[in-house]
Amino acid sequence: MKTPLPTTLFFLILTLATNYLLVLGTTSFPEPLFDVHGNTVQPNCQYYLVSAIPGAGGGEVSLQGSRN
């Protein structure tokens, strides 16, 4: 079964338009991440993630391996 030319062209144009819009929506520099004190997060420092919801029971998360 052959695919009609208009359908093929439609999907080609849709793909190109979607890629073009995705490129326009990106920025070359990502926004900085801030800690609880308003300072930018540094790659050479140790941070702990805790739940912002009190009593959530999620525990702490570390980016390094755990001893468990």
N, C-alpha and C positions, 0 to 999 in steps of 0.2 A: 504494500500500500504506500503510495507516494504522499508526502506531506505537501500541501499546497504552498505555493510561493508566498502569498500574503501572510499566512500563519508563521512561516519561517522568518520573514522580515519583521513581523510584529515582535517575536521573541528576541530577535537580534537587537532591535531598537530598544526594547525594554531592558535588556541586559546592559547595553551601553549607557542608557540614561541612569540606571540604578548605580552603576559604578561611578559615573560622573558626580552624582549627588553625594555618594559616600565620600569621595575625595574632597568635595567642597566642605563637608561637615567636620573634617578633622583639622586639628591645629598642629602646628609643628612643635609647640612646647606645651606639655601637659601642665595642668594647674598643680601647684604645690600642695602637699598634704601637711596639715597642721596637727600638733599634739594638743592636749587639753589646756596647756598654758599659752597657746597661740604661736609657738615657735614651729618652724618648719622641721619636719622629720628628717633626721640625718641617717645615711646608710651605715655609719660606723658605730651607732649607739644601739643599746638594747632597750626594747620596748615590750610592754605587756598589754595585751588586749583584754579588756574586761567588758562585760555587758553594761550597756547604758541603762538597762531596765533593772531596778533593784529587785533582788529575789528571783531572778530569772533561772538561777541554777545552772547556768552554762559553764561556769568555771573559767579559769584563766587559759589563755591560748598563748603559746610561745612559738616563735618561728624556728627555734632550734629543736633538735630531737629531745624527746622526753626520756626520763629514766624508768617509766612504767613498762 
